[in-house]
Every structure is written in structure tokens, then in C-alpha cells.
């Protein structure tokens, strides 16, 4: 896989209360990824960008919600998330990863 593709796979860390809980308890981190990303691409991207060892990757497709605003129907965009489990004793510090 090219270095350019590795840099484009991860879009952003997914920040939520649930993501913070699983990061503290299980050593798992949640990232928003491009819709075409595979598990192996996500694993290589996280390992190269954060210098950690990835144990496993789970990928989730979230469908966009249908909403009504002022009588008009619309649909939000869907998102693809990846839950990355790190090897024992490893962690990602997003503040120092810049």
C-alpha cells in the first residue's frame, strides 16, 4: 500500500463518551475512516502514524439518518468507523501525536 493511501485512510478520531470509556477500559480507539477503507489498510495506517502495535480492527458502517426540517425531508451522510484494539501496554496520546 502506498504512503499516500495510508495518510488518507484515517479521517479523524471519533470523540464521544462511549469512545472514551472503551479507550480507558479496553485499550480500544475509534476512528472515522474513508468509506472504501479495509481492515488491513486501517491497521497499517494506525501502526505507521502512531507507532503502536495493533491487535485487531473492527469496522462499522453507520447509515445516515432521515430527518425532517421545516416540512422537507432530507438525509444525513453515512459514516464508516473503525474500532482499533491495541496490544497490551500500548496507548495513543492524541495530544502529542501531531
C-alpha angles and dihedrals in degrees: 000000000000123000090239092058091048091056093049099048098075114059102177143321112272106238116202139126092258092049090052092051095052090045090056098040106033106019092244124140129199123219134180108233137185114275092247096052119124128207093254092050091051091048093051092045095052093044093050098042100043102026095234135127114249118213100186143347129213120190125206130190113209115198118224117255123245109233137181119219120179091340095309121114119225139163130227120224119264122239135209118219131190124206109206121197114202128211118266114288095017128114140169121233107198093192094062096035094086 
